Amino acid sequence: MIGKLSDKDVEMVLAHNFLGRIGCHDEGKTYVVPVTYVYDGKDIIIHSMPGTKIQMMRRNPQVCFEVDEVKDFANWKSVILQGEYQEYSNVRDRYRAVRYFVDRTLTLKISETAVPPEGFDEENYSPVNHNDSRPVIYRIVILEKSGRYEKE
């Protein structure tokens, strides 16, 4: 049976997963890439090093985000969101987003772009990394949500 996920089921898929795919489009090019994320009940929070997707989303903040739960070909759930890319630029907002990310993913292996520094000082906050490039901490503000499933 194939069907539409309820709003509650969509929320559960978003809350219980950490890997999604973000789709962005700019200058006639569409780019889809997997990202690690957390869902705070309102927005999708993501961190990335500067690169192609960040450049594209800065120019065109309208994005698509997709998350799957797949047990097998006959038992799966898929959620698709339409949203808007927004960077956290304020130091305190960046810290809170990273802290939330780390708290939610504490049992998973954490990327160096998501680990808050020890001895945190909010005024001088800068994530630790090895290439002197600061990670971009951003959210996808959700504008639309939908989900489908198949269950045998």
CNS distance restraints for C-alpha pairs under 8 A (distance, minus, plus):
assign (resid   1 and name CA) (resid 150 and name CA) 5.54 0.50 0.50
assign (resid   1 and name CA) (resid 151 and name CA) 5.40 0.50 0.50
assign (resid   1 and name CA) (resid 152 and name CA) 5.98 0.50 0.50
assign (resid   2 and name CA) (resid 148 and name CA) 7.31 0.50 0.50
assign (resid   2 and name CA) (resid 149 and name CA) 5.61 0.50 0.50
assign (resid   2 and name CA) (resid 150 and name CA) 4.30 0.50 0.50
assign (resid   2 and name CA) (resid 151 and name CA) 6.55 0.50 0.50
assign (resid   3 and name CA) (resid 148 and name CA) 5.66 0.50 0.50
assign (resid   3 and name CA) (resid 149 and name CA) 5.40 0.50 0.50
assign (resid   3 and name CA) (resid 150 and name CA) 6.43 0.50 0.50
assign (resid   4 and name CA) (resid 146 and name CA) 7.89 0.50 0.50
assign (resid   4 and name CA) (resid 147 and name CA) 5.85 0.50 0.50
assign (resid   4 and name CA) (resid 148 and name CA) 4.40 0.50 0.50
assign (resid   4 and name CA) (resid 149 and name CA) 6.20 0.50 0.50
assign (resid   5 and name CA) (resid   9 and name CA) 5.67 0.50 0.50
assign (resid   5 and name CA) (resid  10 and name CA) 6.11 0.50 0.50
assign (resid   5 and name CA) (resid  77 and name CA) 7.85 0.50 0.50
assign (resid   5 and name CA) (resid 146 and name CA) 7.31 0.50 0.50
assign (resid   5 and name CA) (resid 147 and name CA) 4.91 0.50 0.50
assign (resid   5 and name CA) (resid 148 and name CA) 5.10 0.50 0.50
assign (resid   5 and name CA) (resid 149 and name CA) 6.33 0.50 0.50
assign (resid   6 and name CA) (resid  10 and name CA) 6.24 0.50 0.50
assign (resid   6 and name CA) (resid 147 and name CA) 7.59 0.50 0.50
assign (resid   7 and name CA) (resid  11 and name CA) 6.29 0.50 0.50
assign (resid   7 and name CA) (resid 146 and name CA) 7.95 0.50 0.50
assign (resid   8 and name CA) (resid  12 and name CA) 6.28 0.50 0.50
assign (resid   9 and name CA) (resid  13 and name CA) 6.22 0.50 0.50
assign (resid  10 and name CA) (resid  14 and name CA) 6.33 0.50 0.50
assign (resid  10 and name CA) (resid  79 and name CA) 6.35 0.50 0.50
assign (resid  10 and name CA) (resid 145 and name CA) 7.63 0.50 0.50
assign (resid  10 and name CA) (resid 146 and name CA) 7.05 0.50 0.50
assign (resid  10 and name CA) (resid 147 and name CA) 6.01 0.50 0.50
assign (resid  11 and name CA) (resid  15 and name CA) 6.05 0.50 0.50
assign (resid  11 and name CA) (resid  41 and name CA) 7.57 0.50 0.50
assign (resid  12 and name CA) (resid  16 and name CA) 5.92 0.50 0.50
assign (resid  13 and name CA) (resid  17 and name CA) 6.27 0.50 0.50
assign (resid  13 and name CA) (resid  67 and name CA) 7.50 0.50 0.50
assign (resid  13 and name CA) (resid  68 and name CA) 7.72 0.50 0.50
assign (resid  13 and name CA) (resid  69 and name CA) 7.25 0.50 0.50
assign (resid  13 and name CA) (resid  77 and name CA) 7.65 0.50 0.50
assign (resid  13 and name CA) (resid  78 and name CA) 7.93 0.50 0.50
assign (resid  13 and name CA) (resid  79 and name CA) 7.26 0.50 0.50
assign (resid  14 and name CA) (resid  18 and name CA) 7.98 0.50 0.50
assign (resid  14 and name CA) (resid  38 and name CA) 7.96 0.50 0.50
assign (resid  14 and name CA) (resid  39 and name CA) 6.17 0.50 0.50
assign (resid  14 and name CA) (resid  67 and name CA) 7.07 0.50 0.50
assign (resid  14 and name CA) (resid  79 and name CA) 7.65 0.50 0.50
assign (resid  15 and name CA) (resid  38 and name CA) 7.20 0.50 0.50
assign (resid  15 and name CA) (resid  39 and name CA) 5.53 0.50 0.50
assign (resid  15 and name CA) (resid  40 and name CA) 7.62 0.50 0.50
assign (resid  15 and name CA) (resid  41 and name CA) 7.44 0.50 0.50
assign (resid  17 and name CA) (resid  38 and name CA) 7.63 0.50 0.50
assign (resid  17 and name CA) (resid  67 and name CA) 7.63 0.50 0.50
assign (resid  17 and name CA) (resid  69 and name CA) 7.88 0.50 0.50
assign (resid  18 and name CA) (resid  36 and name CA) 5.41 0.50 0.50
assign (resid  18 and name CA) (resid  37 and name CA) 5.06 0.50 0.50
assign (resid  18 and name CA) (resid  38 and name CA) 5.83 0.50 0.50
assign (resid  19 and name CA) (resid  34 and name CA) 6.81 0.50 0.50
assign (resid  19 and name CA) (resid  35 and name CA) 5.78 0.50 0.50
assign (resid  19 and name CA) (resid  36 and name CA) 4.65 0.50 0.50
assign (resid  19 and name CA) (resid  37 and name CA) 6.04 0.50 0.50
assign (resid  19 and name CA) (resid  67 and name CA) 6.85 0.50 0.50
assign (resid  20 and name CA) (resid  34 and name CA) 5.59 0.50 0.50
assign (resid  20 and name CA) (resid  35 and name CA) 5.48 0.50 0.50
assign (resid  20 and name CA) (resid  36 and name CA) 6.37 0.50 0.50
assign (resid  20 and name CA) (resid  37 and name CA) 6.82 0.50 0.50
assign (resid  20 and name CA) (resid  65 and name CA) 6.87 0.50 0.50
assign (resid  20 and name CA) (resid  66 and name CA) 5.52 0.50 0.50
assign (resid  20 and name CA) (resid  67 and name CA) 4.59 0.50 0.50
assign (resid  20 and name CA) (resid  68 and name CA) 7.29 0.50 0.50
assign (resid  21 and name CA) (resid  32 and name CA) 6.42 0.50 0.50
assign (resid  21 and name CA) (resid  33 and name CA) 5.35 0.50 0.50
assign (resid  21 and name CA) (resid  34 and name CA) 4.20 0.50 0.50
assign (resid  21 and name CA) (resid  35 and name CA) 5.78 0.50 0.50
assign (resid  21 and name CA) (resid  65 and name CA) 5.63 0.50 0.50
assign (resid  21 and name CA) (resid  66 and name CA) 5.12 0.50 0.50
assign (resid  21 and name CA) (resid  67 and name CA) 6.53 0.50 0.50
assign (resid  22 and name CA) (resid  32 and name CA) 5.53 0.50 0.50
assign (resid  22 and name CA) (resid  33 and name CA) 5.58 0.50 0.50
assign (resid  22 and name CA) (resid  34 and name CA) 6.36 0.50 0.50
assign (resid  22 and name CA) (resid  35 and name CA) 6.94 0.50 0.50
assign (resid  22 and name CA) (resid  63 and name CA) 6.98 0.50 0.50
assign (resid  22 and name CA) (resid  64 and name CA) 5.83 0.50 0.50
assign (resid  22 and name CA) (resid  65 and name CA) 4.51 0.50 0.50
assign (resid  22 and name CA) (resid  66 and name CA) 6.50 0.50 0.50
assign (resid  23 and name CA) (resid  30 and name CA) 7.04 0.50 0.50
assign (resid  23 and name CA) (resid  31 and name CA) 5.61 0.50 0.50
assign (resid  23 and name CA) (resid  32 and name CA) 4.27 0.50 0.50
assign (resid  23 and name CA) (resid  33 and name CA) 6.69 0.50 0.50
assign (resid  23 and name CA) (resid  63 and name CA) 5.69 0.50 0.50
assign (resid  23 and name CA) (resid  64 and name CA) 4.93 0.50 0.50
assign (resid  23 and name CA) (resid  65 and name CA) 6.11 0.50 0.50
assign (resid  24 and name CA) (resid  30 and name CA) 5.79 0.50 0.50
assign (resid  24 and name CA) (resid  31 and name CA) 5.38 0.50 0.50
assign (resid  24 and name CA) (resid  32 and name CA) 6.51 0.50 0.50
assign (resid  24 and name CA) (resid  53 and name CA) 6.96 0.50 0.50
assign (resid  24 and name CA) (resid  56 and name CA) 6.67 0.50 0.50
assign (resid  24 and name CA) (resid  57 and name CA) 6.32 0.50 0.50
assign (resid  24 and name CA) (resid  60 and name CA) 7.61 0.50 0.50
assign (resid  24 and name CA) (resid  61 and name CA) 7.87 0.50 0.50
assign (resid  24 and name CA) (resid  62 and name CA) 7.05 0.50 0.50
assign (resid  24 and name CA) (resid  63 and name CA) 5.00 0.50 0.50
assign (resid  24 and name CA) (resid  64 and name CA) 6.64 0.50 0.50
assign (resid  25 and name CA) (resid  29 and name CA) 5.59 0.50 0.50
assign (resid  25 and name CA) (resid  30 and name CA) 4.33 0.50 0.50
assign (resid  25 and name CA) (resid  31 and name CA) 6.20 0.50 0.50
assign (resid  25 and name CA) (resid  56 and name CA) 6.65 0.50 0.50
assign (resid  25 and name CA) (resid  57 and name CA) 7.61 0.50 0.50
assign (resid  25 and name CA) (resid  60 and name CA) 6.88 0.50 0.50
assign (resid  25 and name CA) (resid  62 and name CA) 7.93 0.50 0.50
assign (resid  25 and name CA) (resid  63 and name CA) 7.43 0.50 0.50
assign (resid  26 and name CA) (resid  30 and name CA) 6.63 0.50 0.50
assign (resid  26 and name CA) (resid  56 and name CA) 5.66 0.50 0.50
assign (resid  26 and name CA) (resid  57 and name CA) 7.79 0.50 0.50
assign (resid  26 and name CA) (resid  59 and name CA) 7.03 0.50 0.50
assign (resid  26 and name CA) (resid  60 and name CA) 6.14 0.50 0.50
assign (resid  31 and name CA) (resid  53 and name CA) 7.12 0.50 0.50
assign (resid  35 and name CA) (resid  46 and name CA) 7.30 0.50 0.50
assign (resid  36 and name CA) (resid  46 and name CA) 6.52 0.50 0.50
assign (resid  36 and name CA) (resid  47 and name CA) 7.74 0.50 0.50
assign (resid  37 and name CA) (resid  44 and name CA) 6.46 0.50 0.50
assign (resid  37 and name CA) (resid  45 and name CA) 5.57 0.50 0.50
assign (resid  37 and name CA) (resid  46 and name CA) 4.86 0.50 0.50
assign (resid  37 and name CA) (resid  47 and name CA) 7.65 0.50 0.50
assign (resid  37 and name CA) (resid 101 and name CA) 7.63 0.50 0.50
assign (resid  38 and name CA) (resid  44 and name CA) 5.86 0.50 0.50
assign (resid  38 and name CA) (resid  45 and name CA) 5.32 0.50 0.50
assign (resid  38 and name CA) (resid  46 and name CA) 6.87 0.50 0.50
assign (resid  38 and name CA) (resid 101 and name CA) 6.08 0.50 0.50
assign (resid  38 and name CA) (resid 104 and name CA) 7.04 0.50 0.50
assign (resid  38 and name CA) (resid 105 and name CA) 7.94 0.50 0.50
assign (resid  39 and name CA) (resid  43 and name CA) 5.91 0.50 0.50
assign (resid  39 and name CA) (resid  44 and name CA) 4.73 0.50 0.50
assign (resid  39 and name CA) (resid  45 and name CA) 6.22 0.50 0.50
assign (resid  40 and name CA) (resid  44 and name CA) 6.71 0.50 0.50
assign (resid  40 and name CA) (resid  45 and name CA) 7.46 0.50 0.50
assign (resid  42 and name CA) (resid 141 and name CA) 7.51 0.50 0.50
assign (resid  42 and name CA) (resid 142 and name CA) 7.25 0.50 0.50
assign (resid  43 and name CA) (resid 139 and name CA) 6.21 0.50 0.50
assign (resid  43 and name CA) (resid 140 and name CA) 5.69 0.50 0.50
assign (resid  43 and name CA) (resid 141 and name CA) 5.11 0.50 0.50
assign (resid  43 and name CA) (resid 142 and name CA) 5.97 0.50 0.50
assign (resid  44 and name CA) (resid 139 and name CA) 5.30 0.50 0.50
assign (resid  44 and name CA) (resid 140 and name CA) 4.99 0.50 0.50
assign (resid  44 and name CA) (resid 141 and name CA) 6.82 0.50 0.50
assign (resid  44 and name CA) (resid 142 and name CA) 7.55 0.50 0.50
assign (resid  45 and name CA) (resid  97 and name CA) 6.97 0.50 0.50
assign (resid  45 and name CA) (resid 101 and name CA) 7.30 0.50 0.50
assign (resid  45 and name CA) (resid 137 and name CA) 7.62 0.50 0.50
assign (resid  45 and name CA) (resid 138 and name CA) 5.98 0.50 0.50
assign (resid  45 and name CA) (resid 139 and name CA) 4.42 0.50 0.50
assign (resid  45 and name CA) (resid 140 and name CA) 6.58 0.50 0.50
assign (resid  46 and name CA) (resid 137 and name CA) 6.10 0.50 0.50
assign (resid  46 and name CA) (resid 138 and name CA) 5.49 0.50 0.50
assign (resid  46 and name CA) (resid 139 and name CA) 5.93 0.50 0.50
assign (resid  46 and name CA) (resid 140 and name CA) 7.99 0.50 0.50
assign (resid  47 and name CA) (resid  98 and name CA) 7.96 0.50 0.50
assign (resid  47 and name CA) (resid 113 and name CA) 6.84 0.50 0.50
assign (resid  47 and name CA) (resid 114 and name CA) 6.82 0.50 0.50
assign (resid  47 and name CA) (resid 135 and name CA) 6.49 0.50 0.50
assign (resid  47 and name CA) (resid 136 and name CA) 5.61 0.50 0.50
assign (resid  47 and name CA) (resid 137 and name CA) 4.48 0.50 0.50
assign (resid  47 and name CA) (resid 138 and name CA) 6.16 0.50 0.50
assign (resid  48 and name CA) (resid  54 and name CA) 7.84 0.50 0.50
assign (resid  48 and name CA) (resid 113 and name CA) 7.05 0.50 0.50
assign (resid  48 and name CA) (resid 135 and name CA) 5.49 0.50 0.50
assign (resid  48 and name CA) (resid 136 and name CA) 5.29 0.50 0.50
assign (resid  48 and name CA) (resid 137 and name CA) 6.67 0.50 0.50
assign (resid  49 and name CA) (resid 113 and name CA) 7.37 0.50 0.50
assign (resid  49 and name CA) (resid 133 and name CA) 7.35 0.50 0.50
assign (resid  49 and name CA) (resid 134 and name CA) 6.88 0.50 0.50
assign (resid  49 and name CA) (resid 135 and name CA) 4.46 0.50 0.50
assign (resid  49 and name CA) (resid 136 and name CA) 5.81 0.50 0.50
assign (resid  50 and name CA) (resid  54 and name CA) 5.81 0.50 0.50
assign (resid  50 and name CA) (resid  55 and name CA) 7.44 0.50 0.50
assign (resid  50 and name CA) (resid 133 and name CA) 7.71 0.50 0.50
assign (resid  50 and name CA) (resid 134 and name CA) 7.76 0.50 0.50
assign (resid  50 and name CA) (resid 135 and name CA) 6.53 0.50 0.50
assign (resid  50 and name CA) (resid 136 and name CA) 6.45 0.50 0.50
assign (resid  51 and name CA) (resid  55 and name CA) 6.20 0.50 0.50
assign (resid  52 and name CA) (resid  56 and name CA) 6.15 0.50 0.50
assign (resid  53 and name CA) (resid  57 and name CA) 6.03 0.50 0.50
assign (resid  54 and name CA) (resid  58 and name CA) 6.05 0.50 0.50
assign (resid  54 and name CA) (resid 136 and name CA) 7.96 0.50 0.50
assign (resid  55 and name CA) (resid  59 and name CA) 6.50 0.50 0.50
assign (resid  56 and name CA) (resid  60 and name CA) 6.06 0.50 0.50
assign (resid  56 and name CA) (resid  61 and name CA) 7.81 0.50 0.50
assign (resid  57 and name CA) (resid  61 and name CA) 4.61 0.50 0.50
assign (resid  57 and name CA) (resid  62 and name CA) 7.21 0.50 0.50
assign (resid  57 and name CA) (resid  63 and name CA) 7.45 0.50 0.50
assign (resid  57 and name CA) (resid  85 and name CA) 6.39 0.50 0.50
assign (resid  58 and name CA) (resid  85 and name CA) 7.67 0.50 0.50
assign (resid  61 and name CA) (resid  84 and name CA) 5.25 0.50 0.50
assign (resid  61 and name CA) (resid  85 and name CA) 4.70 0.50 0.50
assign (resid  61 and name CA) (resid  86 and name CA) 7.29 0.50 0.50
assign (resid  62 and name CA) (resid  82 and name CA) 7.52 0.50 0.50
assign (resid  62 and name CA) (resid  83 and name CA) 5.95 0.50 0.50
assign (resid  62 and name CA) (resid  84 and name CA) 4.77 0.50 0.50
assign (resid  62 and name CA) (resid  85 and name CA) 6.44 0.50 0.50
assign (resid  63 and name CA) (resid  82 and name CA) 6.03 0.50 0.50
assign (resid  63 and name CA) (resid  83 and name CA) 5.38 0.50 0.50
assign (resid  63 and name CA) (resid  84 and name CA) 5.82 0.50 0.50
assign (resid  63 and name CA) (resid  85 and name CA) 6.71 0.50 0.50
assign (resid  63 and name CA) (resid 140 and name CA) 7.91 0.50 0.50
assign (resid  64 and name CA) (resid  80 and name CA) 7.04 0.50 0.50
assign (resid  64 and name CA) (resid  81 and name CA) 5.62 0.50 0.50
assign (resid  64 and name CA) (resid  82 and name CA) 4.70 0.50 0.50
assign (resid  64 and name CA) (resid  83 and name CA) 6.17 0.50 0.50
assign (resid  65 and name CA) (resid  80 and name CA) 5.71 0.50 0.50
assign (resid  65 and name CA) (resid  81 and name CA) 5.01 0.50 0.50
assign (resid  65 and name CA) (resid  82 and name CA) 6.47 0.50 0.50
assign (resid  65 and name CA) (resid  83 and name CA) 7.53 0.50 0.50
assign (resid  66 and name CA) (resid  78 and name CA) 7.20 0.50 0.50
assign (resid  66 and name CA) (resid  79 and name CA) 5.61 0.50 0.50
assign (resid  66 and name CA) (resid  80 and name CA) 4.52 0.50 0.50
assign (resid  66 and name CA) (resid  81 and name CA) 6.32 0.50 0.50
assign (resid  67 and name CA) (resid  78 and name CA) 5.76 0.50 0.50
assign (resid  67 and name CA) (resid  79 and name CA) 5.26 0.50 0.50
assign (resid  67 and name CA) (resid  80 and name CA) 6.69 0.50 0.50
assign (resid  68 and name CA) (resid  76 and name CA) 7.28 0.50 0.50
assign (resid  68 and name CA) (resid  77 and name CA) 5.73 0.50 0.50
assign (resid  68 and name CA) (resid  78 and name CA) 4.44 0.50 0.50
assign (resid  68 and name CA) (resid  79 and name CA) 6.47 0.50 0.50
assign (resid  69 and name CA) (resid  76 and name CA) 5.53 0.50 0.50
assign (resid  69 and name CA) (resid  77 and name CA) 5.10 0.50 0.50
assign (resid  69 and name CA) (resid  78 and name CA) 6.40 0.50 0.50
assign (resid  70 and name CA) (resid  75 and name CA) 6.38 0.50 0.50
assign (resid  70 and name CA) (resid  76 and name CA) 4.34 0.50 0.50
assign (resid  70 and name CA) (resid  77 and name CA) 6.45 0.50 0.50
assign (resid  71 and name CA) (resid  75 and name CA) 5.47 0.50 0.50
assign (resid  71 and name CA) (resid  76 and name CA) 5.85 0.50 0.50
assign (resid  72 and name CA) (resid  76 and name CA) 6.61 0.50 0.50
assign (resid  74 and name CA) (resid 150 and name CA) 5.88 0.50 0.50
assign (resid  74 and name CA) (resid 151 and name CA) 5.76 0.50 0.50
assign (resid  74 and name CA) (resid 152 and name CA) 5.78 0.50 0.50
assign (resid  75 and name CA) (resid 149 and name CA) 7.38 0.50 0.50
assign (resid  75 and name CA) (resid 150 and name CA) 5.19 0.50 0.50
assign (resid  75 and name CA) (resid 151 and name CA) 4.53 0.50 0.50
assign (resid  75 and name CA) (resid 152 and name CA) 6.33 0.50 0.50
assign (resid  76 and name CA) (resid 149 and name CA) 5.52 0.50 0.50
assign (resid  76 and name CA) (resid 150 and name CA) 5.39 0.50 0.50
assign (resid  76 and name CA) (resid 151 and name CA) 6.72 0.50 0.50
assign (resid  77 and name CA) (resid 147 and name CA) 7.18 0.50 0.50
assign (resid  77 and name CA) (resid 148 and name CA) 5.85 0.50 0.50
assign (resid  77 and name CA) (resid 149 and name CA) 4.28 0.50 0.50
assign (resid  77 and name CA) (resid 150 and name CA) 6.64 0.50 0.50
assign (resid  78 and name CA) (resid 147 and name CA) 5.47 0.50 0.50
assign (resid  78 and name CA) (resid 148 and name CA) 5.42 0.50 0.50
assign (resid  78 and name CA) (resid 149 and name CA) 6.24 0.50 0.50
assign (resid  79 and name CA) (resid 145 and name CA) 7.19 0.50 0.50
assign (resid  79 and name CA) (resid 146 and name CA) 5.73 0.50 0.50
assign (resid  79 and name CA) (resid 147 and name CA) 4.16 0.50 0.50
assign (resid  79 and name CA) (resid 148 and name CA) 6.61 0.50 0.50
assign (resid  80 and name CA) (resid 145 and name CA) 5.99 0.50 0.50
assign (resid  80 and name CA) (resid 146 and name CA) 5.46 0.50 0.50
assign (resid  80 and name CA) (resid 147 and name CA) 6.11 0.50 0.50
assign (resid  81 and name CA) (resid 142 and name CA) 6.52 0.50 0.50
assign (resid  81 and name CA) (resid 143 and name CA) 7.32 0.50 0.50
assign (resid  81 and name CA) (resid 144 and name CA) 5.53 0.50 0.50
assign (resid  81 and name CA) (resid 145 and name CA) 4.59 0.50 0.50
assign (resid  81 and name CA) (resid 146 and name CA) 6.49 0.50 0.50
assign (resid  82 and name CA) (resid 142 and name CA) 6.15 0.50 0.50
assign (resid  82 and name CA) (resid 143 and name CA) 5.58 0.50 0.50
assign (resid  82 and name CA) (resid 144 and name CA) 5.05 0.50 0.50
assign (resid  82 and name CA) (resid 145 and name CA) 6.64 0.50 0.50
assign (resid  83 and name CA) (resid 140 and name CA) 5.70 0.50 0.50
assign (resid  83 and name CA) (resid 141 and name CA) 5.25 0.50 0.50
assign (resid  83 and name CA) (resid 142 and name CA) 4.42 0.50 0.50
assign (resid  83 and name CA) (resid 143 and name CA) 4.89 0.50 0.50
assign (resid  83 and name CA) (resid 144 and name CA) 6.79 0.50 0.50
assign (resid  84 and name CA) (resid 140 and name CA) 5.31 0.50 0.50
assign (resid  84 and name CA) (resid 141 and name CA) 5.10 0.50 0.50
assign (resid  84 and name CA) (resid 142 and name CA) 6.72 0.50 0.50
assign (resid  84 and name CA) (resid 143 and name CA) 7.35 0.50 0.50
assign (resid  85 and name CA) (resid 138 and name CA) 7.01 0.50 0.50
assign (resid  85 and name CA) (resid 139 and name CA) 5.99 0.50 0.50
assign (resid  85 and name CA) (resid 140 and name CA) 4.81 0.50 0.50
assign (resid  85 and name CA) (resid 141 and name CA) 6.55 0.50 0.50
assign (resid  86 and name CA) (resid 138 and name CA) 5.60 0.50 0.50
assign (resid  86 and name CA) (resid 139 and name CA) 5.42 0.50 0.50
assign (resid  86 and name CA) (resid 140 and name CA) 6.33 0.50 0.50
assign (resid  86 and name CA) (resid 141 and name CA) 7.20 0.50 0.50
assign (resid  87 and name CA) (resid 136 and name CA) 7.08 0.50 0.50
assign (resid  87 and name CA) (resid 137 and name CA) 6.03 0.50 0.50
assign (resid  87 and name CA) (resid 138 and name CA) 4.12 0.50 0.50
assign (resid  87 and name CA) (resid 139 and name CA) 6.35 0.50 0.50
assign (resid  88 and name CA) (resid  93 and name CA) 6.03 0.50 0.50
assign (resid  88 and name CA) (resid  94 and name CA) 5.36 0.50 0.50
assign (resid  88 and name CA) (resid 136 and name CA) 7.79 0.50 0.50
assign (resid  88 and name CA) (resid 137 and name CA) 5.68 0.50 0.50
assign (resid  88 and name CA) (resid 138 and name CA) 5.29 0.50 0.50
assign (resid  88 and name CA) (resid 139 and name CA) 7.46 0.50 0.50
assign (resid  89 and name CA) (resid  93 and name CA) 7.17 0.50 0.50
assign (resid  89 and name CA) (resid  94 and name CA) 6.54 0.50 0.50
assign (resid  89 and name CA) (resid 137 and name CA) 7.97 0.50 0.50
assign (resid  90 and name CA) (resid  94 and name CA) 6.11 0.50 0.50
assign (resid  91 and name CA) (resid  95 and name CA) 6.18 0.50 0.50
assign (resid  91 and name CA) (resid 122 and name CA) 6.74 0.50 0.50
assign (resid  91 and name CA) (resid 123 and name CA) 7.09 0.50 0.50
assign (resid  91 and name CA) (resid 125 and name CA) 6.67 0.50 0.50
assign (resid  92 and name CA) (resid  96 and name CA) 6.14 0.50 0.50
assign (resid  92 and name CA) (resid 122 and name CA) 6.43 0.50 0.50
assign (resid  93 and name CA) (resid  97 and name CA) 6.12 0.50 0.50
assign (resid  94 and name CA) (resid  98 and name CA) 6.19 0.50 0.50
assign (resid  94 and name CA) (resid 137 and name CA) 6.22 0.50 0.50
assign (resid  95 and name CA) (resid  99 and name CA) 5.91 0.50 0.50
assign (resid  95 and name CA) (resid 116 and name CA) 7.60 0.50 0.50
assign (resid  95 and name CA) (resid 122 and name CA) 7.39 0.50 0.50
assign (resid  95 and name CA) (resid 125 and name CA) 7.41 0.50 0.50
assign (resid  96 and name CA) (resid 100 and name CA) 6.03 0.50 0.50
assign (resid  97 and name CA) (resid 101 and name CA) 6.12 0.50 0.50
assign (resid  97 and name CA) (resid 137 and name CA) 7.36 0.50 0.50
assign (resid  98 and name CA) (resid 102 and name CA) 6.09 0.50 0.50
assign (resid  98 and name CA) (resid 114 and name CA) 5.99 0.50 0.50
assign (resid  98 and name CA) (resid 115 and name CA) 7.33 0.50 0.50
assign (resid  98 and name CA) (resid 116 and name CA) 6.86 0.50 0.50
assign (resid  98 and name CA) (resid 137 and name CA) 7.41 0.50 0.50
assign (resid  99 and name CA) (resid 103 and name CA) 6.05 0.50 0.50
assign (resid  99 and name CA) (resid 116 and name CA) 6.92 0.50 0.50
assign (resid 100 and name CA) (resid 104 and name CA) 6.15 0.50 0.50
assign (resid 101 and name CA) (resid 105 and name CA) 6.19 0.50 0.50
assign (resid 101 and name CA) (resid 114 and name CA) 7.17 0.50 0.50
assign (resid 102 and name CA) (resid 106 and name CA) 5.50 0.50 0.50
assign (resid 102 and name CA) (resid 110 and name CA) 7.57 0.50 0.50
assign (resid 102 and name CA) (resid 114 and name CA) 6.54 0.50 0.50
assign (resid 102 and name CA) (resid 115 and name CA) 6.72 0.50 0.50
assign (resid 105 and name CA) (resid 109 and name CA) 7.86 0.50 0.50
assign (resid 105 and name CA) (resid 110 and name CA) 7.29 0.50 0.50
assign (resid 106 and name CA) (resid 110 and name CA) 7.41 0.50 0.50
assign (resid 110 and name CA) (resid 114 and name CA) 6.47 0.50 0.50
assign (resid 110 and name CA) (resid 115 and name CA) 6.95 0.50 0.50
assign (resid 111 and name CA) (resid 115 and name CA) 6.97 0.50 0.50
assign (resid 112 and name CA) (resid 128 and name CA) 6.86 0.50 0.50
assign (resid 112 and name CA) (resid 129 and name CA) 6.10 0.50 0.50
assign (resid 113 and name CA) (resid 127 and name CA) 6.47 0.50 0.50
assign (resid 113 and name CA) (resid 128 and name CA) 7.04 0.50 0.50
assign (resid 113 and name CA) (resid 129 and name CA) 6.58 0.50 0.50
assign (resid 113 and name CA) (resid 135 and name CA) 5.89 0.50 0.50
assign (resid 114 and name CA) (resid 127 and name CA) 7.40 0.50 0.50
assign (resid 115 and name CA) (resid 127 and name CA) 6.74 0.50 0.50
assign (resid 115 and name CA) (resid 128 and name CA) 7.28 0.50 0.50
assign (resid 116 and name CA) (resid 120 and name CA) 7.19 0.50 0.50
assign (resid 116 and name CA) (resid 127 and name CA) 5.78 0.50 0.50
assign (resid 116 and name CA) (resid 128 and name CA) 7.34 0.50 0.50
assign (resid 117 and name CA) (resid 125 and name CA) 7.94 0.50 0.50
assign (resid 117 and name CA) (resid 126 and name CA) 7.64 0.50 0.50
assign (resid 117 and name CA) (resid 127 and name CA) 6.07 0.50 0.50
assign (resid 117 and name CA) (resid 128 and name CA) 6.22 0.50 0.50
assign (resid 120 and name CA) (resid 125 and name CA) 6.76 0.50 0.50
assign (resid 121 and name CA) (resid 125 and name CA) 5.76 0.50 0.50
assign (resid 126 and name CA) (resid 134 and name CA) 7.08 0.50 0.50
assign (resid 127 and name CA) (resid 134 and name CA) 6.81 0.50 0.50
assign (resid 127 and name CA) (resid 135 and name CA) 7.23 0.50 0.50
assign (resid 129 and name CA) (resid 133 and name CA) 7.23 0.50 0.50
assign (resid 129 and name CA) (resid 134 and name CA) 7.55 0.50 0.50
